[in-house]
Amino acid sequence: MLVLVLIAGGVFLATRDSTTELVSSAPPAVGGDLHTVTVVGDALYVGGHAAVAVSRDGGRQWQPVPSLQGADAMGWATTDDQVLVGGHPGLYRSSDGGTTFTPVTGAAAIPDVHALGGAGATVYAGSPRAGLLASTDGGASWQVRSAQTGRSFMGTILVDPNNPDRLIAPDMSAGLTASNDGGRTWTPLGGPTGAMAAAWNPTDTRQILGVGMGGAGVSEDGGATWRPVTLPMGATAVSYDQSGRTLFAGALDGQQARVYRSTDNGATWTPTA
């Protein structure tokens, strides 16, 4: 059962199966950095240094994800049966579709994960300590694919669901970079310099949006050519929705995240709330 009661500041008290959550139309608090904007199913997440928030109505209302408090969510991966989040403290895992998360411990733990991506049973993690690691069993075990490449990766690594050996990563030391052999070798893909985030259209992975310290760019041909695109001021993270028709961008405003949507491939943007 879900009950919504209006209280001060546009905050609602939501009760579902005896669980109490705060839902607010105010911009979500993420801390002093905004790392990621991510779509998982019908849920939209924003992750920063201090906190993660989720919206299940396209960004109109937000609620915190308490189990990711302090997780420093820098990258996200979705596998066949779980959602993974990586940050300075390491990996977090959800087995309930992204509602609650627990730290990954033991042999499957990876310290200081700055980039993460997955498809099917394959997961990739970029760490400044270990380089690029890969798992073919959903993150239960890991192998080093490159001890050097991956140390400067940031954000969500794009993994082709039809070919998990094909991946694109934002590289803060350059632009976007691509691999067609599971991360063993890499080829510069161009795009904005100092890349911090990348997204591709899930219905057409040739359509790629990259964001970096050198601005933002979009490619319609898999990275062969790029054109500049204007994002909302201060935007550092982007994502497509599952339909590929809506783009989301997040910008830090103090300690809060401002989230915007575009339905014309980035030509115009409107706040989600």
C-alpha positions as CSV (number, residue, x, y, z in Angstrom):
1,M,0.0,0.0,0.0
2,L,1.3,3.5,-0.9
3,V,0.2,6.6,1.0
4,L,1.4,10.1,0.1
5,V,1.0,13.0,2.5
6,L,2.1,16.5,1.7
7,I,4.5,18.1,4.2
8,A,6.7,21.2,4.2
9,G,9.0,21.9,1.3
10,G,7.2,19.6,-1.2
11,V,8.3,16.5,0.7
12,F,6.0,13.5,0.9
13,L,6.0,10.6,3.4
14,A,5.6,7.4,1.4
15,T,4.7,4.2,3.1
16,R,4.9,0.9,1.2
17,D,4.6,-2.4,3.0
18,S,5.5,-0.8,6.3
19,T,8.6,0.9,4.8
20,T,8.8,4.7,5.2
21,E,10.6,6.8,2.6
22,L,11.0,10.5,1.9
23,V,10.0,11.6,-1.5
24,S,10.7,15.2,-2.6
25,S,10.2,17.4,-5.6
26,A,13.3,19.4,-4.6
27,P,16.6,18.7,-6.4
28,P,18.3,15.7,-4.8
29,A,21.3,16.1,-2.5
30,V,24.4,14.3,-3.8
31,G,27.3,16.2,-2.2
32,G,30.1,18.2,-3.6
33,D,30.5,16.2,-6.8
34,L,28.0,14.9,-9.3
35,H,29.4,11.8,-11.0
36,T,26.6,9.9,-12.7
37,V,23.1,10.0,-14.2
38,T,21.9,6.5,-14.9
39,V,18.8,4.8,-16.1
40,V,18.1,1.3,-14.8
41,G,14.7,0.0,-16.1
42,D,12.1,2.6,-15.1
43,A,14.4,4.2,-12.5
44,L,16.5,7.3,-12.9
45,Y,19.5,7.6,-10.5
46,V,21.9,10.5,-9.8
47,G,25.1,9.7,-7.9
48,G,27.6,12.0,-6.2
49,H,30.4,12.0,-3.7
50,A,28.1,11.8,-0.7
51,A,24.8,10.3,-1.8
52,V,22.6,8.7,-4.5
53,A,18.9,9.5,-5.2
54,V,16.4,7.8,-7.4
55,S,13.3,8.9,-9.3
56,R,10.7,6.6,-10.7
57,D,8.7,9.2,-12.5
58,G,11.3,10.7,-14.9
59,G,12.9,13.1,-12.4
60,R,9.8,14.8,-11.1
61,Q,10.2,13.5,-7.5
62,W,13.3,12.0,-5.8
63,Q,14.1,9.9,-2.8
64,P,17.5,9.0,-1.3
65,V,19.0,5.6,-1.6
66,P,20.2,5.1,2.0
67,S,22.3,2.0,1.3
68,L,24.5,4.0,-1.1
69,Q,25.2,6.9,1.3
70,G,28.9,7.6,1.0
71,A,29.3,5.2,-1.9
72,D,30.7,7.9,-4.2
73,A,28.8,6.4,-7.2
74,M,31.1,6.9,-10.1
75,G,30.0,4.0,-12.4
76,W,27.0,1.7,-12.8
77,A,26.7,-1.8,-14.3
78,T,23.6,-3.9,-14.9
79,T,24.0,-7.7,-15.3
80,D,21.4,-10.4,-15.8
81,D,20.3,-10.4,-12.2
82,Q,21.9,-7.5,-10.4
83,V,22.9,-3.9,-10.4
84,L,26.5,-2.9,-9.4
85,V,27.8,0.5,-8.4
86,G,31.4,1.5,-8.0
87,G,33.2,4.3,-6.2
88,H,36.1,5.1,-3.9
89,P,34.9,2.7,-1.2
90,G,34.7,-0.1,-3.8
91,L,31.7,-2.1,-5.2
92,Y,28.1,-2.2,-4.1
93,R,25.6,-4.8,-5.3
94,S,21.8,-4.9,-5.5
95,S,19.9,-8.1,-6.1
96,D,16.4,-6.4,-5.9
97,G,16.5,-4.3,-9.0
98,G,18.4,-1.3,-7.5
99,T,16.2,-0.8,-4.4
100,T,18.8,-1.7,-1.8
101,F,22.6,-2.2,-2.0
102,T,25.2,-4.0,0.0
103,P,29.1,-3.6,-0.1
104,V,30.8,-6.4,-2.1
105,T,33.3,-8.1,0.2
106,G,35.7,-11.0,0.0
107,A,37.4,-12.2,-3.2
108,A,34.9,-10.3,-5.4
109,A,35.7,-6.9,-3.8
110,I,37.7,-4.3,-5.8
111,P,39.0,-1.1,-4.1
112,D,38.6,2.4,-5.6
113,V,36.4,1.8,-8.7
114,H,36.2,4.9,-10.9
115,A,34.5,3.3,-13.9
116,L,32.1,0.4,-14.3
117,G,29.9,-1.2,-16.9
118,G,28.2,-4.5,-17.8
119,A,25.9,-6.5,-19.9
120,G,24.7,-10.1,-19.5
121,A,27.1,-11.8,-17.2
122,T,30.1,-9.6,-18.2
123,V,31.3,-6.7,-16.1
124,Y,34.2,-4.3,-16.5
125,A,35.8,-2.1,-13.8
126,G,38.3,0.6,-14.1
127,S,40.5,1.3,-11.1
128,P,43.4,3.8,-10.7
129,R,45.1,1.1,-8.6
130,A,44.6,-2.0,-10.7
131,G,43.8,-0.9,-14.3
132,L,41.0,-2.6,-16.2
133,L,39.4,-5.7,-14.7
134,A,36.8,-8.0,-16.2
135,S,34.4,-10.5,-14.9
136,T,32.5,-13.1,-16.9
137,D,30.4,-14.4,-14.0
138,G,28.5,-11.2,-13.0
139,G,31.2,-9.9,-10.7
140,A,31.8,-13.0,-8.6
141,S,35.5,-13.2,-9.8
142,W,37.8,-10.8,-11.7
143,Q,40.8,-10.9,-14.0
144,V,43.1,-8.1,-15.0
145,R,42.6,-7.3,-18.7
146,S,45.0,-4.4,-18.8
147,A,47.2,-3.2,-15.9
148,Q,47.6,0.3,-17.3
149,T,44.6,1.1,-19.5
150,G,41.6,1.9,-17.2
151,R,43.5,3.8,-14.6
152,S,42.1,7.1,-15.9
153,F,38.7,5.8,-16.8
154,M,35.7,7.6,-15.3
155,G,32.0,7.0,-15.2
156,T,29.9,4.3,-16.8
157,I,31.6,2.0,-19.3
158,L,29.3,1.3,-22.2
159,V,29.0,-2.4,-22.9
160,D,27.2,-3.7,-26.0
161,P,24.5,-6.1,-24.8
162,N,24.7,-8.0,-28.1
163,N,28.5,-8.3,-28.0
164,P,30.0,-7.8,-24.5
165,D,33.5,-7.7,-26.0
166,R,32.6,-4.3,-27.5
167,L,32.9,-1.4,-25.1
168,I,33.4,2.3,-24.9
169,A,34.9,4.1,-21.9
170,P,35.3,7.8,-21.0
171,D,39.1,8.4,-20.4
172,M,39.9,11.5,-18.4
173,S,43.4,11.6,-19.9
174,A,42.0,11.8,-23.4
175,G,38.5,11.5,-25.0
176,L,36.5,8.3,-25.4
177,T,38.2,5.1,-26.1
178,A,36.9,1.8,-27.6
179,S,37.7,-1.9,-27.4
180,N,36.4,-4.7,-29.5
181,D,38.2,-7.5,-27.7
182,G,37.0,-7.3,-24.2
183,G,39.3,-4.6,-23.0
184,R,42.6,-6.2,-24.0
185,T,43.4,-3.5,-26.6
186,W,42.0,0.0,-27.1
187,T,41.6,2.5,-29.9
188,P,41.0,6.3,-29.4
189,L,37.5,7.2,-30.4
190,G,37.7,11.0,-30.1
191,G,34.9,13.1,-28.7
192,P,35.4,15.7,-26.0
193,T,38.7,15.8,-24.2
194,G,39.0,15.0,-20.5
195,A,36.1,12.7,-20.9
196,M,34.0,12.2,-17.7
197,A,30.8,10.5,-19.0
198,A,29.4,8.8,-22.0
199,A,26.1,7.4,-23.0
200,W,24.7,5.6,-26.1
201,N,21.3,5.1,-27.4
202,P,20.2,1.6,-26.4
203,T,18.2,1.2,-29.6
204,D,21.1,2.4,-31.8
205,T,24.6,2.2,-30.2
206,R,26.1,4.1,-33.1
207,Q,24.5,7.2,-31.5
208,I,27.0,8.3,-28.7
209,L,27.0,11.3,-26.4
210,G,30.2,12.2,-24.6
211,V,30.9,14.8,-21.9
212,G,34.3,16.1,-20.8
213,M,36.3,19.0,-19.6
214,G,36.5,20.1,-23.2
215,G,32.7,20.3,-23.6
216,A,30.3,17.8,-25.1
217,G,29.9,16.1,-28.4
218,V,27.6,13.6,-30.2
219,S,28.3,11.0,-32.8
220,E,25.8,9.4,-35.1
221,D,28.2,6.9,-36.6
222,G,29.8,5.1,-33.7
223,G,32.5,7.7,-33.1
224,A,33.8,8.1,-36.6
225,T,32.7,11.7,-36.6
226,W,31.6,14.1,-33.9
227,R,29.7,17.4,-33.7
228,P,29.4,19.7,-30.7
229,V,26.3,19.7,-28.6
230,T,25.2,22.2,-26.0
231,L,24.3,20.7,-22.6
232,P,22.7,22.5,-19.6
233,M,25.3,24.7,-17.9
234,G,27.6,22.7,-15.7
235,A,26.3,19.3,-16.8
236,T,28.8,16.5,-16.1
237,A,26.8,13.4,-16.5
238,V,24.3,12.0,-19.1
239,S,22.2,9.0,-19.9
240,Y,19.6,7.8,-22.4
241,D,16.3,6.3,-21.2
242,Q,15.5,2.7,-22.2
243,S,13.5,3.8,-25.3
244,G,16.4,5.9,-26.6
245,R,14.0,8.8,-27.1
246,T,14.9,10.8,-24.0
247,L,18.3,12.1,-22.9
248,F,19.0,13.1,-19.3
249,A,21.8,15.4,-18.1
250,G,22.8,16.3,-14.6
251,A,24.5,19.4,-13.3
252,L,25.7,20.2,-9.7
253,D,24.1,23.1,-7.9
254,G,25.9,23.5,-4.6
255,Q,25.3,20.1,-2.9
256,Q,22.3,19.2,-5.1
257,A,21.8,17.8,-8.6
258,R,19.8,19.6,-11.2
259,V,18.5,17.1,-13.8
260,Y,17.3,18.0,-17.3
261,R,15.7,16.1,-20.2
262,S,15.9,16.4,-23.9
263,T,13.6,14.7,-26.4
264,D,15.3,16.1,-29.5
265,N,18.8,14.6,-29.2
266,G,20.2,17.4,-27.1
267,A,19.0,20.4,-29.2
268,T,16.9,21.7,-26.3
269,W,16.7,20.9,-22.6
270,T,14.0,21.3,-19.9
271,P,14.3,20.7,-16.1
272,T,12.7,17.4,-15.0
273,A,11.0,19.2,-12.0
